[in-house]
Every structure is written in C-alpha cells, then in structure tokens.
Amino acid sequence: MGRYIVLYQAPLSVAERFAQATPEEAMKGMQMWISWAQKLGSALIDPGRPLGHAMRVTPAGAKPTDSTIIGMSIMAASSMDEALGLVKDHHHLHWAPDCEILVLEEMPIPEMHGQ
C-alpha cells in the first residue's frame, strides 16, 4: 500500500467564509468530514486538519504568504487510481467552483532503509 497526501485547495473567499460560519454551519461541515472518514475506514491514515498561517521560506528568510491550500489528509491506497477514487466527488469539491483537491503520492527513498 502506498501513502497519498491529499491537499485541499480553495480560493481565499472560501477560507474566509469557513472562518465566519455559524456553529450550526460548522457542525454540518464537520458531519460531512466524519461521514467521508467513515466511508474510507482504514484507508484514511490521518484525516488531517485545516491549514493556515502560510510562510514562504527562501534563502533570504521567511515571510507570510497567501496560500490556497486550506487543509490536508493522508490516505493509503494500492495505486493512484484507487487514491483518486477515494476523493472522487469529495464534498470539498462542492464548496465553491474553484475548490480543488491535489493528490500526491509519497515516493520511497531507496537510500533510506526501511522507508
């Protein structure tokens, strides 16, 4: 089984809308995440968390930056096709027209034994 990092992207307007959600709206959104996690079962290694306070690091230093990546999860799947099937029709894709999901496969490092 491979590990797949799932990044949830959304325009800044969506992140602002989430920050202003009523407790009822927040609970409804949380229930969608719980239902998705239950559907995936053991394939969901880490349901993840919202992300924020992005910093861009360069040789010159670090400074705050805007980011459209608002959350992450880690899944297990036997192939990229299977991983894509696990996020197909994910509720995140329906928050706003520009919401996207980026799936990255964690690659092994042969030089590091046990990795």
ABEGO torsion letter per residue (X at the ends): XBBBBBBBBBBAAAAAAAAABBAAAAAAAAAAAAAAAAAAEAABABAEBBBBGBBBBBAAEBBBBBBABABBBBBBBABAAAAAAAABGBAAAAABAABBBBBBBBBBBAABBGX
